[in-house]
Amino acid sequence: MDAGNLSVVSEFVLLGLCHSWTMQVLLLLMFFMLYLIIVFGNIAIMILIITDPHLHSPMYFFLANLSFVDMWLCSVTTPKMITDFVRENKTISFRGCMCQVLFVHFFGGREMVLLVVMAYDRYVAICKPLHYSTIMNLQKCIGLVVTSWTIGFVHAMSQTAVIVQLPFCGPREIDSFFCDIPLVIKLACLDSYNLGILMNADSGVPAMTCFIVLLISYTYILLTVRQSSKAGTSRALSTCTAHITVVVLFFGPCIFIYVWPLSITWVDKFLAVFYSVITPLLNPAIYTLRNKEIKTAIKRFRSYYIHPKGNI
């Protein structure tokens, strides 16, 4: 590698969400509580699905994987943001920055594919119920999850391999709370306009493709059951509403960050917070509060593990 291509910047400065000390203290308390809720909420869902035999079905297998991804997607950026609220020098090493880029896109890419997989599972369950157990067997479910891991890894490596080789020799301030590709590219010592478009397309095109596929899938499901009966429509709406809500909440910020960037600082920060904190927070709430089977499983868990004497 030529000497001109070597990065001379050893660390970046994260400007964070705000500069007011009072506001930073409030945000510290708020995000610390939210992070605990995200971690323990998603862990609780995984434990519930693993321990309750009634939830050993493909849908809940994928839901447990989604909870795992959400927990780690949030953990890539949120702990650093929380600690930076009480630090005067909000710096991140070059390697730390590249790790954030890698893991944000790894878990983000994996979640995109996993949401498509969950839509496919609902399609088979609702539109082909008689063949559901045959089509969605354990081997296929594991294969689909492995596929989501593989696609997420390939996507993340394709992004990181380009970013890590860029020359950084001058500006080092990132106006956000974590290293995101559009902001990091702007600091490179070269004309980054075309590269920025290319890298955004590498994230935006898969996001838009998955989003459109998901919308078409759920629309087809609802149109199919509408021809059956009102009861079928009601059940399908109840089943799919949670999935559709999660899809919109996840892909909305992604589209505005990578497909139609608004280039408004406070909007970009809000979308970044929504993508990395709010969505992992809402996912367990949406899936549990609207799901009777999860509620029933919680009651069984409490009666069996917390109040076992009542069952003797």
C-alpha positions in Angstrom: 0.0 0.0 0.0 1.3 3.5 -0.9 2.2 5.8 1.9 -0.4 8.3 0.6 -3.1 5.7 1.3 -2.1 5.3 5.0 -4.5 6.8 7.5 -2.7 9.3 9.8 -5.8 9.9 12.0 -5.6 7.6 15.0 -8.9 8.6 16.5 -12.1 10.5 15.8 -14.1 12.9 17.9 -17.8 12.1 18.4 -19.7 15.4 18.9 -22.7 13.5 20.3 -26.3 14.5 20.5 -26.0 17.9 22.3 -23.5 20.2 24.1 -25.6 21.3 27.1 -24.3 19.6 30.3 -27.8 19.5 31.9 -29.3 17.9 28.8 -26.5 15.4 28.6 -27.2 14.3 32.2 -30.9 13.9 31.4 -30.1 11.9 28.3 -27.6 9.8 30.2 -30.3 8.7 32.7 -32.9 8.2 29.9 -30.7 6.1 27.6 -29.2 4.1 30.5 -32.8 3.1 31.5 -33.8 2.4 27.9 -30.7 0.3 27.3 -31.4 -1.8 30.4 -35.0 -2.3 29.2 -33.8 -3.4 25.8 -31.2 -5.9 27.0 -33.4 -7.4 29.7 -36.5 -7.3 27.6 -34.9 -9.1 24.7 -33.2 -11.6 27.0 -36.5 -12.3 28.6 -38.1 -13.1 25.3 -35.3 -15.5 24.3 -35.5 -17.3 27.7 -39.3 -17.5 27.4 -39.1 -19.0 23.9 -36.4 -21.5 24.9 -38.0 -22.7 28.1 -41.6 -22.9 27.0 -42.4 -25.9 24.8 -45.6 -24.2 23.5 -43.4 -21.6 21.8 -41.2 -24.1 20.0 -42.5 -23.2 16.5 -40.8 -21.5 13.5 -42.4 -18.1 14.2 -41.0 -17.9 17.8 -37.7 -19.4 16.7 -37.3 -16.4 14.3 -38.6 -14.0 17.0 -35.9 -15.2 19.4 -33.3 -14.6 16.7 -34.7 -11.1 16.1 -34.5 -10.4 19.9 -30.9 -11.5 19.8 -30.0 -9.3 16.9 -31.9 -6.3 18.4 -30.0 -6.6 21.6 -26.6 -6.6 19.9 -27.5 -3.9 17.4 -28.3 -1.6 20.3 -25.2 -2.7 22.2 -22.8 -1.7 19.3 -23.5 2.0 19.8 -25.5 2.7 23.0 -23.0 1.9 25.7 -20.4 4.2 24.1 -23.0 7.0 23.7 -24.0 6.6 27.4 -20.4 6.8 28.7 -19.6 9.8 26.4 -22.3 11.8 28.2 -20.0 12.0 31.2 -16.7 12.4 29.3 -15.2 15.6 28.3 -13.2 14.1 25.4 -15.6 12.1 23.4 -13.1 10.2 21.2 -13.1 6.8 19.6 -10.1 5.1 18.1 -9.8 4.4 14.4 -10.1 0.6 15.1 -13.1 1.2 17.4 -14.8 3.3 14.7 -14.2 0.7 12.0 -15.6 -2.0 14.4 -18.8 0.1 14.9 -19.2 0.4 11.1 -18.7 -3.4 10.7 -21.1 -4.5 13.5 -23.8 -1.9 12.8 -24.1 -3.1 9.2 -23.6 -6.8 10.2 -26.5 -6.8 12.6 -28.5 -4.3 10.6 -28.1 -6.4 7.4 -29.0 -9.5 9.3 -32.2 -8.0 10.7 -33.3 -6.9 7.2 -33.0 -10.5 6.0 -34.6 -11.9 9.1 -37.6 -9.7 8.7 -38.0 -11.1 5.2 -37.7 -14.6 6.6 -40.4 -13.9 9.2 -42.7 -12.6 6.4 -42.1 -15.8 4.4 -43.0 -17.8 7.6 -46.3 -15.9 8.0 -47.0 -16.4 4.3 -46.7 -20.2 4.5 -48.6 -20.3 7.8 -51.6 -18.3 6.6 -51.7 -19.1 2.8 -50.5 -22.8 3.0 -51.5 -23.9 6.5 -51.8 -27.6 5.5 -48.2 -27.7 4.3 -46.8 -25.5 7.0 -45.1 -28.1 9.2 -43.6 -29.8 6.1 -42.3 -26.6 4.5 -41.1 -24.9 7.7 -39.2 -27.8 9.1 -36.3 -27.4 11.6 -33.6 -27.9 9.0 -35.1 -25.2 6.7 -35.6 -22.8 9.7 -31.9 -23.2 10.7 -30.9 -22.7 7.0 -32.8 -19.5 6.8 -31.2 -18.1 10.0 -27.8 -19.1 8.7 -28.5 -17.4 5.5 -29.4 -14.2 7.3 -26.1 -14.3 9.2 -24.2 -14.9 6.0 -25.8 -12.1 4.1 -25.3 -9.7 7.0 -21.6 -10.7 7.2 -21.0 -10.2 3.5 -22.8 -6.9 3.5 -20.8 -5.6 6.5 -17.5 -6.8 5.1 -18.1 -5.2 1.7 -18.7 -1.8 3.5 -15.9 -2.1 6.0 -13.3 -3.2 3.4 -13.8 0.0 1.5 -13.9 2.4 4.5 -10.9 1.0 6.3 -8.7 1.7 3.2 -9.7 5.4 2.9 -7.0 8.0 3.6 -7.9 10.0 6.8 -5.4 12.8 7.3 -7.3 16.0 8.3 -10.8 16.5 9.9 -11.7 14.0 12.5 -15.0 15.3 14.0 -18.1 13.2 13.5 -21.3 15.0 14.2 -23.1 12.0 15.7 -22.8 9.6 18.6 -21.3 6.7 16.6 -19.4 6.1 13.4 -21.8 5.8 10.5 -20.6 5.4 7.0 -22.0 8.6 5.4 -20.3 10.7 8.1 -17.0 8.8 8.1 -16.7 9.1 4.3 -17.0 12.9 4.5 -13.8 13.0 6.6 -11.7 11.1 4.0 -8.9 13.1 2.2 -10.4 12.7 -1.3 -13.4 13.6 -3.3 -15.9 11.4 -1.6 -19.1 12.4 -3.4 -19.2 9.5 -5.9 -18.0 7.1 -3.2 -20.7 8.3 -0.8 -23.4 7.6 -3.4 -21.9 4.2 -4.1 -21.8 3.2 -0.4 -25.3 4.6 0.3 -26.5 2.5 -2.6 -24.8 -0.6 -1.2 -27.0 -0.1 1.9 -30.0 1.6 0.4 -30.7 -0.7 -2.5 -30.9 -3.9 -0.3 -33.0 -2.0 2.3 -35.5 -0.8 -0.4 -35.6 -4.2 -2.0 -36.4 -5.9 1.3 -38.9 -3.3 2.2 -40.8 -3.6 -1.1 -40.7 -7.4 -0.9 -42.1 -7.2 2.6 -44.9 -4.8 1.7 -45.9 -7.0 -1.3 -45.7 -10.2 0.9 -48.0 -8.8 3.6 -50.4 -7.3 1.1 -50.7 -10.7 -0.7 -51.3 -12.4 2.6 -54.1 -10.0 3.6 -55.7 -10.2 0.1 -55.6 -14.0 0.2 -57.3 -14.4 3.6 -59.8 -11.7 2.7 -61.3 -14.2 0.2 -61.8 -16.8 3.0 -63.8 -15.3 5.8 -64.1 -12.3 8.1 -62.7 -14.4 10.9 -59.7 -15.3 8.8 -59.2 -11.7 8.0 -59.3 -10.8 11.7 -56.8 -13.5 12.6 -54.5 -12.5 9.8 -54.6 -8.8 10.8 -53.9 -9.7 14.4 -50.9 -11.9 13.3 -49.4 -9.5 10.7 -50.0 -6.1 12.3 -47.1 -6.6 14.7 -44.8 -7.7 11.9 -45.8 -4.8 9.6 -45.3 -2.3 12.5 -41.8 -3.6 13.1 -41.0 -3.5 9.4 -42.0 0.1 9.1 -40.2 1.2 12.2 -37.0 -0.5 11.1 -36.9 0.3 7.5 -38.2 3.9 7.8 -35.0 5.4 9.3 -32.8 3.2 7.1 -34.4 4.6 3.9 -34.0 8.2 5.0 -30.4 7.6 6.1 -29.2 5.8 3.0 -31.7 6.2 0.2 -33.0 9.8 0.6 -30.6 11.4 3.1 -32.0 14.7 4.3 -28.6 16.2 5.4 -30.3 17.9 8.3 -28.1 17.4 11.4 -30.8 17.1 14.0 -33.0 14.9 11.8 -30.0 12.6 11.0 -29.3 12.3 14.8 -32.9 11.5 15.5 -33.0 8.8 12.8 -29.8 7.3 14.1 -31.2 7.2 17.7 -34.5 5.7 16.4 -32.7 3.1 14.4 -30.2 2.0 17.0 -32.2 2.5 20.3 -36.0 3.0 19.8 -36.5 0.1 17.3 -34.8 -2.5 19.5 -36.9 -1.1 22.4 -40.2 -1.3 20.6 -39.8 -4.7 19.0 -40.2 -6.8 22.2 -43.0 -4.6 23.3 -44.9 -4.9 20.0 -44.5 -8.6 19.8 -45.4 -9.3 23.5 -48.2 -6.8 24.1 -50.1 -7.9 21.0 -49.5 -11.7 21.3 -51.8 -13.8 23.4 -49.4 -16.8 23.2 -46.6 -14.8 24.6 -48.8 -13.4 27.4 -50.0 -17.0 28.3 -46.4 -18.2 28.2 -45.4 -15.4 30.7 -48.1 -16.6 33.0 -46.9 -20.2 32.8 -43.3 -19.1 33.4 -44.4 -17.1 36.5 -46.5 -19.9 37.9 -43.8 -22.6 37.2 -40.6 -20.8 38.1 -41.6 -17.9 40.4 -44.6 -19.4 42.3 -44.0 -23.1 42.0 -45.7 -24.0 45.3 -49.1 -23.0 43.8 -48.9 -25.9 41.4 -48.0 -28.6 43.9 
